[in-house]
Amino acid sequence: MRNRIEEFITENRKEFDRFEPREELWNKLDAKLAGQRKQKVSRFRIMSVAASVAVLMVVSFLFVRYNHAPDRVPQVELPAEEQQAELYYSSLIEVKRSEIDQHKKKNPELCKEFDKQIQALDILYNQLKTEYIKTPDKEVVISAMIENLQTQLKILSQQLEILDQLKNPSKKTKTHESVTI
């Protein structure tokens, strides 16, 4: 059957080619096909952008969730006296940090270096909190935690003195060596 159709087309080829469609019909077909291509491309773009955004959101969520998990501070129930000491030192540290933050615009690199020192002590403090949960000798760990807070306070005070000297070089204040970790 297929051969008969092919033979018919071959024999009557000249008859088929004799009639050509009008030029405006070709133009309409071209315009319609171009519109369909644009529609397919725009749908594809929209879908690819939506998929990219979804993948980016999932990756960001997973990155934040799993990369910052170690930074979580364990919830530790300290004895009342140690809680008061922690609150006292933490509040003083926050006051000093806010004072240093006021100097960040004038000395951003120096303040960044200061932040690194305090962050290292913060990490150590959080490790001590984790150790407090695990260890039977809680007094030693509590002592180390309080000493850590006191060290943070000393470093912040020294950093403030340095920043104040840079702000007012004419003032002669007692200088301390910066404590490095």
TORPA-4810 file (N, C-alpha, C, O; in nm, 3 decimals):
<nodes>
NODE_1_0.082_-0.118_0.000_0.000_0.000_0.000_0.087_0.126_0.000_0.058_0.224_-0.069_M
NODE_2_0.193_0.120_0.077_0.282_0.235_0.085_0.346_0.263_-0.051_0.360_0.378_-0.092_R
NODE_3_0.383_0.158_-0.118_0.444_0.174_-0.251_0.348_0.240_-0.349_0.391_0.319_-0.433_N
NODE_4_0.221_0.208_-0.340_0.122_0.267_-0.432_0.109_0.418_-0.409_0.095_0.495_-0.504_R
NODE_5_0.114_0.459_-0.280_0.104_0.603_-0.248_0.229_0.674_-0.300_0.220_0.782_-0.359_I
NODE_6_0.343_0.614_-0.278_0.467_0.674_-0.325_0.469_0.684_-0.477_0.514_0.784_-0.533_E
NODE_7_0.422_0.579_-0.545_0.417_0.582_-0.692_0.324_0.694_-0.739_0.356_0.767_-0.833_E
NODE_8_0.209_0.708_-0.674_0.112_0.811_-0.713_0.173_0.950_-0.697_0.159_1.035_-0.784_F
NODE_9_0.241_0.971_-0.585_0.303_1.101_-0.560_0.413_1.127_-0.661_0.424_1.238_-0.713_I
NODE_10_0.494_1.026_-0.690_0.603_1.042_-0.786_0.548_1.073_-0.925_0.600_1.161_-0.994_T
NODE_11_0.445_1.002_-0.966_0.388_1.022_-1.099_0.321_1.158_-1.113_0.325_1.219_-1.220_E
NODE_12_0.260_1.206_-1.007_0.183_1.330_-1.014_0.256_1.448_-0.949_0.193_1.546_-0.910_N
NODE_13_0.383_1.440_-0.936_0.462_1.542_-0.869_0.444_1.680_-0.932_0.428_1.780_-0.863_R
NODE_14_0.446_1.683_-1.061_0.432_1.811_-1.130_0.296_1.873_-1.102_0.285_1.996_-1.092_K
NODE_15_0.196_1.793_-1.091_0.063_1.846_-1.060_0.060_1.907_-0.919_-0.002_2.011_-0.897_E
NODE_16_0.126_1.841_-0.825_0.129_1.892_-0.687_0.206_2.023_-0.678_0.166_2.115_-0.606_F
NODE_17_0.315_2.032_-0.752_0.400_2.150_-0.746_0.344_2.268_-0.823_0.394_2.380_-0.810_D
NODE_18_0.243_2.246_-0.902_0.188_2.349_-0.986_0.119_2.459_-0.904_0.122_2.576_-0.942_R
NODE_19_0.058_2.422_-0.793_-0.013_2.519_-0.712_0.072_2.558_-0.592_0.111_2.474_-0.512_F
NODE_20_0.099_2.684_-0.582_0.176_2.736_-0.469_0.082_2.818_-0.382_-0.005_2.888_-0.434_E
NODE_21_0.099_2.811_-0.247_0.014_2.893_-0.162_0.051_3.042_-0.176_0.161_3.076_-0.218_P
NODE_22_-0.044_3.127_-0.138_-0.020_3.271_-0.148_0.090_3.313_-0.050_0.115_3.244_0.049_R
NODE_23_0.154_3.422_-0.078_0.265_3.474_0.004_0.217_3.509_0.145_0.287_3.483_0.242_E
NODE_24_0.099_3.567_0.156_0.048_3.604_0.289_0.019_3.482_0.375_0.028_3.491_0.498_E
NODE_25_-0.014_3.368_0.314_-0.034_3.245_0.390_0.099_3.200_0.453_0.102_3.160_0.569_L
NODE_26_0.208_3.208_0.375_0.339_3.173_0.429_0.376_3.267_0.544_0.429_3.223_0.646_W
NODE_27_0.348_3.395_0.529_0.378_3.493_0.633_0.300_3.464_0.761_0.354_3.473_0.871_N
NODE_28_0.173_3.428_0.745_0.091_3.393_0.863_0.146_3.269_0.932_0.155_3.264_1.055_K
NODE_29_0.184_3.169_0.852_0.241_3.046_0.910_0.372_3.076_0.984_0.394_3.026_1.095_L
NODE_30_0.458_3.158_0.922_0.585_3.195_0.988_0.559_3.268_1.119_0.624_3.239_1.220_D
NODE_31_0.466_3.362_1.119_0.435_3.439_1.241_0.380_3.348_1.350_0.415_3.361_1.467_A
NODE_32_0.292_3.256_1.309_0.232_3.165_1.407_0.339_3.072_1.466_0.339_3.048_1.587_K
NODE_33_0.428_3.019_1.383_0.535_2.932_1.431_0.632_3.008_1.521_0.677_2.954_1.623_L
NODE_34_0.664_3.131_1.485_0.754_3.212_1.568_0.691_3.238_1.704_0.760_3.232_1.806_A
NODE_35_0.561_3.266_1.707_0.491_3.289_1.833_0.492_3.164_1.920_0.508_3.173_2.042_G
NODE_36_0.475_3.049_1.858_0.477_2.923_1.934_0.616_2.898_1.989_0.631_2.853_2.103_Q
NODE_37_0.720_2.928_1.910_0.858_2.909_1.959_0.885_3.001_2.076_0.943_2.958_2.176_R
NODE_38_0.843_3.128_2.066_0.864_3.223_2.176_0.790_3.177_2.301_0.843_3.187_2.411_K
NODE_39_0.670_3.127_2.283_0.591_3.079_2.397_0.661_2.962_2.463_0.668_2.955_2.586_Q
NODE_40_0.713_2.869_2.382_0.784_2.754_2.438_0.910_2.798_2.510_0.942_2.748_2.618_K
NODE_41_0.983_2.892_2.449_1.106_2.942_2.510_1.075_3.014_2.640_1.144_2.993_2.739_V
NODE_42_0.972_3.099_2.640_0.940_3.172_2.762_0.892_3.078_2.872_0.926_3.098_2.988_S
NODE_43_0.814_2.978_2.837_0.772_2.880_2.939_0.893_2.806_2.993_0.905_2.782_3.113_R
NODE_44_0.983_2.770_2.902_1.104_2.699_2.945_1.186_2.787_3.038_1.238_2.740_3.139_F
NODE_45_1.199_2.914_3.003_1.275_3.006_3.088_1.211_3.020_3.225_1.279_3.015_3.327_R
NODE_46_1.081_3.038_3.227_1.011_3.053_3.354_1.029_2.928_3.440_1.057_2.937_3.559_I
NODE_47_1.014_2.814_3.378_1.028_2.689_3.453_1.173_2.669_3.500_1.196_2.622_3.612_M
NODE_48_1.269_2.704_3.416_1.409_2.687_3.456_1.446_2.785_3.567_1.522_2.748_3.658_S
NODE_49_1.396_2.906_3.561_1.423_3.003_3.668_1.358_2.957_3.798_1.419_2.965_3.904_V
NODE_50_1.235_2.909_3.790_1.165_2.860_3.909_1.240_2.741_3.969_1.255_2.732_4.091_A
NODE_51_1.286_2.650_3.884_1.360_2.534_3.933_1.492_2.578_3.997_1.533_2.524_4.100_A
NODE_52_1.559_2.675_3.935_1.685_2.726_3.991_1.664_2.789_4.127_1.742_2.767_4.219_S
NODE_53_1.558_2.868_4.140_1.528_2.932_4.268_1.498_2.826_4.374_1.544_2.836_4.487_V
NODE_54_1.421_2.725_4.337_1.388_2.618_4.432_1.514_2.545_4.476_1.531_2.517_4.595_A
NODE_55_1.601_2.513_4.383_1.726_2.444_4.418_1.812_2.532_4.506_1.870_2.484_4.604_V
NODE_56_1.821_2.660_4.473_1.900_2.753_4.553_1.847_2.763_4.695_1.924_2.767_4.791_L
NODE_57_1.715_2.767_4.710_1.656_2.775_4.844_1.685_2.649_4.924_1.718_2.658_5.043_M
NODE_58_1.673_2.534_4.862_1.699_2.408_4.932_1.846_2.400_4.974_1.877_2.362_5.087_V
NODE_59_1.935_2.435_4.882_2.078_2.430_4.913_2.112_2.528_5.025_2.187_2.495_5.116_V
NODE_60_2.056_2.649_5.018_2.080_2.748_5.124_2.030_2.699_5.259_2.098_2.713_5.360_S
NODE_61_1.911_2.642_5.259_1.855_2.590_5.383_1.946_2.481_5.442_1.977_2.482_5.561_F
NODE_62_1.987_2.388_5.357_2.072_2.280_5.404_2.208_2.332_5.451_2.263_2.284_5.550_L
NODE_63_2.262_2.429_5.379_2.391_2.486_5.417_2.382_2.551_5.554_2.467_2.527_5.641_F
NODE_64_2.281_2.633_5.573_2.265_2.701_5.701_2.240_2.601_5.813_2.297_2.613_5.921_V
NODE_65_2.156_2.505_5.785_2.120_2.408_5.889_2.239_2.323_5.933_2.260_2.304_6.053_R
NODE_66_2.315_2.273_5.838_2.422_2.179_5.874_2.556_2.245_5.900_2.638_2.188_5.971_Y
NODE_67_2.581_2.363_5.846_2.708_2.430_5.874_2.706_2.506_6.005_2.812_2.530_6.063_N
NODE_68_2.591_2.545_6.051_2.585_2.621_6.174_2.539_2.537_6.292_2.521_2.589_6.402_H
NODE_69_2.520_2.409_6.273_2.477_2.323_6.383_2.578_2.321_6.497_2.536_2.322_6.613_A
NODE_70_2.711_2.319_6.471_2.805_2.319_6.582_2.806_2.449_6.661_2.849_2.451_6.776_P
NODE_71_2.757_2.559_6.600_2.757_2.687_6.669_2.648_2.697_6.775_2.648_2.790_6.856_D
NODE_72_2.559_2.605_6.774_2.449_2.612_6.871_2.505_2.600_7.012_2.588_2.514_7.041_R
NODE_73_2.456_2.687_7.097_2.500_2.685_7.236_2.412_2.588_7.312_2.290_2.600_7.312_V
NODE_74_2.474_2.490_7.378_2.392_2.396_7.454_2.323_2.467_7.570_2.380_2.555_7.634_P
NODE_75_2.203_2.427_7.595_2.129_2.483_7.708_2.175_2.413_7.836_2.152_2.293_7.854_Q
NODE_76_2.240_2.489_7.921_2.298_2.433_8.043_2.229_2.497_8.162_2.212_2.619_8.168_V
NODE_77_2.191_2.415_8.254_2.130_2.464_8.378_2.240_2.474_8.483_2.275_2.375_8.548_E
NODE_78_2.293_2.597_8.498_2.399_2.621_8.595_2.336_2.645_8.733_2.220_2.684_8.743_L
NODE_79_2.413_2.622_8.837_2.365_2.659_8.971_2.337_2.810_8.977_2.393_2.887_8.899_P
NODE_80_2.251_2.851_9.070_2.203_2.990_9.078_2.317_3.090_9.088_2.315_3.192_9.019_A
NODE_81_2.415_3.065_9.172_2.525_3.159_9.190_2.605_3.177_9.060_2.644_3.288_9.025_E
NODE_82_2.628_3.067_8.990_2.703_3.072_8.864_2.620_3.139_8.755_2.674_3.207_8.667_E
NODE_83_2.488_3.121_8.759_2.402_3.188_8.663_2.411_3.340_8.680_2.415_3.415_8.583_Q
NODE_84_2.415_3.383_8.807_2.426_3.527_8.834_2.560_3.580_8.784_2.566_3.689_8.727_Q
NODE_85_2.666_3.503_8.806_2.799_3.546_8.758_2.801_3.552_8.606_2.855_3.647_8.548_A
NODE_86_2.743_3.452_8.541_2.738_3.450_8.396_2.659_3.570_8.344_2.701_3.635_8.248_E
NODE_87_2.547_3.598_8.404_2.464_3.712_8.363_2.539_3.843_8.383_2.535_3.931_8.297_L
NODE_88_2.607_3.856_8.496_2.683_3.978_8.526_2.792_4.001_8.421_2.800_4.109_8.362_Y
NODE_89_2.874_3.900_8.398_2.984_3.916_8.302_2.931_3.932_8.160_2.984_4.011_8.082_Y
NODE_90_2.827_3.858_8.125_2.771_3.868_7.990_2.717_4.007_7.963_2.733_4.060_7.853_S
NODE_91_2.653_4.067_8.063_2.599_4.202_8.043_2.713_4.304_8.028_2.704_4.395_7.946_S
NODE_92_2.820_4.288_8.108_2.934_4.378_8.094_3.001_4.362_7.957_3.043_4.459_7.895_L
NODE_93_3.010_4.238_7.913_3.070_4.210_7.781_2.988_4.274_7.671_3.044_4.332_7.577_I
NODE_94_2.856_4.265_7.681_2.770_4.325_7.579_2.785_4.477_7.576_2.782_4.538_7.469_E
NODE_95_2.800_4.538_7.692_2.819_4.683_7.698_2.950_4.720_7.628_2.955_4.815_7.549_V
NODE_96_3.055_4.646_7.657_3.186_4.673_7.595_3.179_4.651_7.443_3.235_4.728_7.366_K
NODE_97_3.110_4.545_7.403_3.098_4.518_7.259_3.024_4.631_7.188_3.061_4.670_7.077_R
NODE_98_2.920_4.682_7.251_2.845_4.791_7.187_2.931_4.917_7.179_2.920_4.994_7.084_S
NODE_99_3.016_4.938_7.279_3.108_5.053_7.274_3.208_5.035_7.161_3.241_5.131_7.090_E
NODE_100_3.258_4.913_7.144_3.353_4.886_7.034_3.283_4.902_6.900_3.343_4.951_6.805_I
NODE_101_3.157_4.861_6.891_3.082_4.873_6.766_3.075_5.019_6.719_3.066_5.046_6.599_D
NODE_102_3.078_5.112_6.813_3.074_5.254_6.776_3.202_5.296_6.704_3.202_5.395_6.631_Q
NODE_103_3.310_5.223_6.725_3.439_5.255_6.663_3.459_5.184_6.529_3.558_5.208_6.461_H
NODE_104_3.366_5.097_6.492_3.386_5.014_6.372_3.397_5.094_6.244_3.468_5.053_6.152_K
NODE_105_3.329_5.206_6.235_3.334_5.285_6.112_3.473_5.345_6.089_3.520_5.354_5.976_K
NODE_106_3.537_5.386_6.198_3.668_5.452_6.184_3.782_5.351_6.172_3.882_5.378_6.105_K
NODE_107_3.769_5.235_6.234_3.875_5.134_6.234_3.819_4.995_6.204_3.824_4.908_6.290_N
NODE_108_3.767_4.974_6.085_3.700_4.846_6.057_3.795_4.726_6.063_3.757_4.620_6.112_P
NODE_109_3.916_4.742_6.013_4.011_4.629_6.013_4.053_4.592_6.154_4.061_4.474_6.188_E
NODE_110_4.081_4.692_6.234_4.121_4.667_6.372_4.007_4.601_6.450_4.030_4.507_6.525_L
NODE_111_3.887_4.651_6.432_3.771_4.594_6.501_3.745_4.451_6.454_3.702_4.367_6.533_C
NODE_112_3.771_4.424_6.327_3.754_4.289_6.276_3.852_4.194_6.345_3.817_4.081_6.379_K
NODE_113_3.974_4.241_6.366_4.075_4.159_6.436_4.033_4.137_6.581_4.050_4.028_6.636_E
NODE_114_3.979_4.240_6.643_3.928_4.227_6.780_3.816_4.124_6.787_3.811_4.042_6.879_F
NODE_115_3.727_4.130_6.688_3.614_4.036_6.683_3.663_3.892_6.677_3.604_3.803_6.738_D
NODE_116_3.770_3.869_6.601_3.824_3.733_6.590_3.868_3.679_6.726_3.843_3.563_6.758_K
NODE_117_3.932_3.764_6.804_3.977_3.721_6.937_3.859_3.684_7.027_3.861_3.582_7.095_Q
NODE_118_3.759_3.768_7.025_3.642_3.743_7.110_3.564_3.622_7.060_3.512_3.545_7.141_I
NODE_119_3.555_3.605_6.930_3.485_3.489_6.875_3.555_3.359_6.916_3.490_3.259_6.945_Q
NODE_120_3.687_3.363_6.918_3.761_3.244_6.961_3.728_3.211_7.107_3.712_3.095_7.142_A
NODE_121_3.720_3.313_7.190_3.683_3.290_7.330_3.538_3.245_7.343_3.506_3.163_7.429_L
NODE_122_3.450_3.297_7.259_3.310_3.253_7.259_3.300_3.104_7.225_3.226_3.029_7.289_D
NODE_123_3.375_3.063_7.124_3.375_2.922_7.086_3.425_2.836_7.201_3.367_2.732_7.231_I
NODE_124_3.531_2.881_7.264_3.584_2.808_7.380_3.481_2.802_7.493_3.466_2.700_7.559_L
NODE_125_3.410_2.912_7.515_3.307_2.916_7.619_3.196_2.815_7.590_3.150_2.744_7.680_Y
NODE_126_3.153_2.808_7.464_3.049_2.712_7.427_3.097_2.568_7.441_3.020_2.479_7.477_N
NODE_127_3.225_2.546_7.414_3.282_2.412_7.436_3.282_2.378_7.585_3.256_2.264_7.623_Q
NODE_128_3.310_2.477_7.667_3.306_2.455_7.812_3.164_2.422_7.857_3.145_2.337_7.945_L
NODE_129_3.065_2.487_7.799_2.927_2.455_7.833_2.894_2.310_7.797_2.828_2.240_7.874_K
NODE_130_2.940_2.267_7.682_2.918_2.128_7.641_2.990_2.033_7.737_2.937_1.929_7.774_T
NODE_131_3.110_2.072_7.775_3.189_1.989_7.868_3.121_1.983_8.005_3.127_1.880_8.073_E
NODE_132_3.058_2.091_8.045_2.989_2.096_8.175_2.882_1.988_8.183_2.863_1.924_8.287_Y
NODE_133_2.812_1.968_8.072_2.706_1.866_8.068_2.765_1.727_8.086_2.705_1.642_8.152_I
NODE_134_2.883_1.703_8.028_2.941_1.569_8.025_3.023_1.533_8.149_3.027_1.416_8.187_K
NODE_135_3.086_1.629_8.210_3.184_1.600_8.315_3.121_1.585_8.453_3.023_1.652_8.485_T
NODE_136_3.178_1.498_8.534_3.131_1.489_8.673_3.191_1.599_8.760_3.133_1.636_8.862_P
NODE_137_3.307_1.652_8.721_3.374_1.757_8.800_3.329_1.894_8.751_3.403_1.963_8.680_D
NODE_138_3.210_1.932_8.788_3.147_2.053_8.737_3.213_2.181_8.788_3.212_2.283_8.718_K
NODE_139_3.269_2.179_8.906_3.331_2.298_8.965_3.449_2.348_8.881_3.466_2.469_8.863_E
NODE_140_3.529_2.256_8.829_3.645_2.293_8.748_3.597_2.361_8.618_3.654_2.461_8.575_V
NODE_141_3.493_2.305_8.558_3.442_2.361_8.433_3.378_2.497_8.459_3.398_2.590_8.381_V
NODE_142_3.304_2.510_8.567_3.242_2.640_8.600_3.350_2.745_8.622_3.337_2.859_8.577_I
NODE_143_3.455_2.707_8.691_3.565_2.799_8.714_3.628_2.843_8.582_3.659_2.961_8.564_S
NODE_144_3.646_2.749_8.489_3.702_2.782_8.358_3.606_2.872_8.279_3.650_2.961_8.207_A
NODE_145_3.477_2.848_8.293_3.378_2.931_8.222_3.384_3.076_8.272_3.382_3.170_8.193_M
NODE_146_3.389_3.093_8.403_3.393_3.227_8.459_3.525_3.296_8.422_3.527_3.415_8.391_I
NODE_147_3.634_3.220_8.426_3.764_3.275_8.386_3.760_3.319_8.239_3.819_3.421_8.203_E
NODE_148_3.693_3.243_8.156_3.680_3.278_8.015_3.605_3.410_8.001_3.646_3.497_7.924_N
NODE_149_3.496_3.425_8.074_3.419_3.550_8.067_3.502_3.668_8.117_3.496_3.777_8.060_L
NODE_150_3.578_3.646_8.223_3.664_3.753_8.275_3.771_3.791_8.172_3.802_3.909_8.155_Q
NODE_151_3.826_3.692_8.104_3.926_3.718_8.000_3.865_3.797_7.885_3.926_3.890_7.834_T
NODE_152_3.744_3.759_7.846_3.675_3.835_7.740_3.658_3.981_7.781_3.679_4.072_7.702_Q
NODE_153_3.618_4.001_7.906_3.597_4.137_7.956_3.728_4.216_7.956_3.730_4.333_7.918_L
NODE_154_3.839_4.152_7.999_3.970_4.219_7.999_4.011_4.257_7.857_4.058_4.368_7.833_K
NODE_155_3.994_4.163_7.765_4.034_4.190_7.626_3.951_4.304_7.568_4.005_4.392_7.502_I
NODE_156_3.821_4.301_7.592_3.737_4.409_7.541_3.775_4.544_7.601_3.773_4.645_7.532_L
NODE_157_3.808_4.545_7.730_3.851_4.670_7.794_3.981_4.721_7.732_3.995_4.840_7.706_S
NODE_158_4.074_4.629_7.708_4.200_4.669_7.644_4.176_4.719_7.502_4.238_4.816_7.458_Q
NODE_159_4.087_4.655_7.432_4.056_4.697_7.296_3.994_4.836_7.295_4.024_4.918_7.208_Q
NODE_160_3.908_4.862_7.391_3.847_4.995_7.402_3.952_5.101_7.432_3.947_5.212_7.377_L
NODE_161_4.049_5.067_7.518_4.157_5.162_7.547_4.236_5.193_7.421_4.270_5.309_7.395_E
NODE_162_4.265_5.091_7.342_4.339_5.111_7.217_4.259_5.199_7.122_4.313_5.293_7.064_I
NODE_163_4.131_5.170_7.108_4.047_5.250_7.019_4.035_5.394_7.068_4.033_5.487_6.987_L
NODE_164_4.026_5.413_7.199_4.019_5.549_7.254_4.150_5.625_7.230_4.148_5.744_7.200_D
NODE_165_4.263_5.554_7.242_4.392_5.618_7.215_4.403_5.658_7.068_4.457_5.764_7.036_Q
NODE_166_4.351_5.574_6.980_4.354_5.608_6.838_4.263_5.727_6.808_4.292_5.809_6.721_L
NODE_167_4.153_5.734_6.882_4.057_5.843_6.861_4.114_5.974_6.915_4.103_6.079_6.851_K
NODE_168_4.176_5.967_7.033_4.234_6.085_7.098_4.380_6.058_7.129_4.412_6.020_7.242_N
NODE_169_4.470_6.075_7.034_4.611_6.041_7.056_4.678_6.130_7.159_4.784_6.094_7.212_P
NODE_170_4.620_6.243_7.189_4.682_6.334_7.286_4.668_6.281_7.429_4.750_6.312_7.516_S
NODE_171_4.565_6.201_7.454_4.545_6.146_7.588_4.645_6.035_7.612_4.660_5.945_7.529_K
NODE_172_4.712_6.041_7.724_4.806_5.934_7.763_4.735_5.846_7.864_4.712_5.885_7.979_K
NODE_173_4.702_5.726_7.820_4.639_5.631_7.911_4.730_5.513_7.928_4.819_5.489_7.846_T
NODE_174_4.707_5.441_8.032_4.786_5.322_8.062_4.758_5.219_7.953_4.643_5.183_7.930_K
NODE_175_4.862_5.171_7.887_4.845_5.074_7.780_4.872_4.935_7.831_4.957_4.914_7.918_T
NODE_176_4.801_4.843_7.776_4.820_4.701_7.807_4.854_4.630_7.678_4.815_4.672_7.569_H
NODE_177_4.927_4.522_7.690_4.952_4.440_7.573_4.823_4.365_7.539_4.751_4.320_7.628_E
NODE_178_4.796_4.353_7.413_4.676_4.282_7.371_4.694_4.133_7.397_4.798_4.075_7.365_S
NODE_179_4.594_4.074_7.454_4.598_3.930_7.482_4.557_3.857_7.356_4.449_3.882_7.302_V
NODE_180_4.642_3.768_7.310_4.607_3.690_7.191_4.582_3.546_7.232_4.634_3.496_7.331_T
NODE_181_4.502_3.485_7.153_4.462_3.349_7.183_4.538_3.253_7.097_4.518_3.132_7.107_I
</nodes>
